[in-house]
Structures are given as structure tokens and as C-alpha cells.
Amino acid sequence: MNNMNNHGDANKMHAHNHDIKCNVTNCYYNDQHFCSANAIEVNAQGDGYAHTSDGTACSTFVDK
């Protein structure tokens, strides 16, 4: 999945997913600290191997 740079409703659910918390308040998909994207992609940063959660990034992020 590529970074969802468009702000079309096709990529956003009508209600947030209570299973996926999001604390990135400037993300387009953040809905009251829950993710409202239809799907998310999380990747390792740098060398492609994450040693901790700090080494990961949500590629679905879109700035508001």
C-alpha cells in the first residue's frame, strides 16, 4: 500500500476503529485518538528491521 495522500472518503471509514489507537493528532485519519483509515501499513525505519516499536512508522499517515 502506498501512502494515502488523497483525502477522499474512500480511504476513510465512517467510524473509527476502536482496535487501532492513534496519538498523532495531526494525522488526517485520527478520529478522537483512534484510526479511521480503511487499512494501515506499518513499516520498519532505516535498514528495514525494527528492534523496538521506535523503529517503526505508520506509512498510512497523512498530514491534516
Secondary structure, 3 states (H helix, E strand, C coil): CCCCCCCCHHHEEEEEEEEEECCCCCECCEECCEEEECCCCEEECCCCCCCCHHHEEECCCCEC
